[in-house]
Amino acid sequence: MFNQVDGDEGTEALQKASMVFYASAGSSVLALLFMGFGSGIGLGLDGAFLTVVLLSGILAFVTARGIENRQEWAKYLGYLQSFLAVFNFPIGTLLAVASVIYLRKATNAGMFEEG
């Protein structure tokens, strides 16, 4: 189904996958800045939403670091985040598809550590 990818393409795919998750983390930071300062960081729904955005950004950053370090768990966390991002149409969907493609190429090239 998927073609075997050589090491150079796998390294490039690994770098691109981590950049997608760094971009996601960065967009969470920007969203926090704009929403936090705009709403005065209130309690209730605003506070809960800001907390979800903060946790999403932290998770994306941790995933990007894990992918850079070729950790097996980061690959699965990346797939999970990509699945959730599909529902953020249209930008989240594009980023999710790109990250799955890059993760798949890196996996086919054997870029992730086992165990």
Phi, psi and omega in degrees: 000311178252142179283153175290137183247141179281174186298319181295316178294325178295319178296318178296318179295322178297316179295318180292321178297316180294325178295325177299317181286328172296321177297321178296318178295318179296321179292329176294320178297315179297319179297319178297318180296312182290315182286321182295313180285330180288326183258357180074016181047068179279175177269179178083222184298320179299314180296319179293318180294318179296325177295317178296318179296319179297312180296323177297318178295318178296316180297320178295320179295315178298320178297315180299317178297318179295321178294318177300324181270008175060039179275135182299319182297328181292327178298313180292323176295324176295318177297319179297313179295325178295319178300317180291327181287340180304329184280353177268068184291140000263332187294315180299323179295316179297316179295323180295315179296316180298316182294323178294318179299313181293320178296320180295316178297317179295323178294316180297332179275000179072035185278346183259142178288143175275136175080000000 
